[in-house]
Amino acid sequence: MLADWESGWTELFTELERVRPEDLARTVTVRHEPLTVVSAINRQLSHAAMHVGQIVMLARHASPGTWKSLSIPRGQSAAFNRKMAEQFKK
């Protein structure tokens, strides 16, 4: 699965390297919908983010009791915000 994941991202970045500034306003068709290249890229990134969320959710459910939060743990936002406020006051 990891090899497929890496292969997919490699393909994406290879194709993005081919995009030139003048290409960004061009129209491409995605599932019969005309989109600018910028909109198509944003659509793909949103789509990938949704799948990452699904993978994280499945991983969390597959490891009950041992899951470590990938972000601010539930109930700890206030402490995190205080820490960040102090850090940026300096």
C-alpha positions as CSV (number, residue, x, y, z in Angstrom):
1,M,0.0,0.0,0.0
2,L,2.8,2.4,0.8
3,A,4.4,1.8,-2.6
4,D,1.2,2.7,-4.3
5,W,0.9,5.8,-2.1
6,E,4.4,6.9,-3.0
7,S,3.9,6.1,-6.7
8,G,0.7,8.2,-6.8
9,W,2.4,11.2,-5.2
10,T,5.5,10.9,-7.4
11,E,3.2,10.9,-10.5
12,L,1.4,14.0,-9.2
13,F,4.6,16.0,-8.6
14,T,6.1,14.9,-11.9
15,E,3.0,16.2,-13.7
16,L,3.0,19.4,-11.7
17,E,6.6,20.1,-12.7
18,R,5.4,20.2,-16.3
19,V,2.8,22.9,-15.6
20,R,4.0,26.4,-16.7
21,P,2.5,29.7,-15.5
22,E,0.8,30.2,-18.9
23,D,-1.0,26.8,-18.4
24,L,-2.8,27.9,-15.2
25,A,-5.6,29.7,-17.0
26,R,-6.2,26.9,-19.6
27,T,-9.3,24.9,-19.4
28,V,-9.2,21.2,-18.8
29,T,-12.1,18.7,-18.5
30,V,-12.5,16.6,-15.4
31,R,-15.4,14.2,-15.4
32,H,-17.1,16.2,-18.2
33,E,-16.7,19.4,-16.2
34,P,-14.6,22.2,-17.7
35,L,-12.2,23.7,-15.1
36,T,-9.1,25.9,-15.2
37,V,-5.9,24.1,-14.5
38,V,-5.8,25.9,-11.1
39,S,-9.3,24.7,-10.2
40,A,-8.4,21.1,-11.3
41,I,-5.3,21.1,-9.1
42,N,-7.3,22.4,-6.2
43,R,-10.0,19.8,-6.8
44,Q,-7.4,17.0,-6.8
45,L,-5.8,18.3,-3.6
46,S,-9.2,18.4,-1.9
47,H,-9.9,14.9,-3.1
48,A,-6.6,13.6,-1.8
49,A,-7.1,15.3,1.5
50,M,-10.5,13.6,1.9
51,H,-8.8,10.2,1.3
52,V,-6.1,11.0,3.8
53,G,-8.8,11.7,6.3
54,Q,-10.5,8.4,5.5
55,I,-7.1,6.6,6.0
56,V,-6.6,8.3,9.3
57,M,-10.1,7.5,10.5
58,L,-9.6,3.8,9.6
59,A,-6.2,3.7,11.3
60,R,-7.7,5.2,14.4
61,H,-10.5,2.7,14.5
62,A,-8.0,-0.1,13.9
63,S,-5.9,0.9,17.0
64,P,-8.3,1.5,19.9
65,G,-6.6,2.6,23.0
66,T,-3.2,3.1,21.4
67,W,-4.0,5.9,19.0
68,K,-2.0,9.1,19.4
69,S,-3.6,12.3,18.1
70,L,-2.1,13.7,14.9
71,S,-3.0,17.2,16.0
72,I,-4.1,18.9,19.3
73,P,-5.6,16.2,21.5
74,R,-9.3,16.6,22.5
75,G,-9.7,19.0,25.4
76,Q,-6.2,20.5,25.2
77,S,-6.9,23.4,22.8
78,A,-6.8,26.1,25.6
79,A,-3.4,24.9,26.8
80,F,-2.0,24.7,23.3
81,N,-3.3,28.3,22.6
82,R,-1.6,29.6,25.7
83,K,1.6,28.0,24.8
84,M,1.5,29.4,21.3
85,A,0.6,32.9,22.6
86,E,3.6,32.8,24.9
87,Q,5.9,31.6,22.1
88,F,5.0,34.4,19.8
89,K,5.2,37.1,22.5
90,K,8.9,36.7,22.6
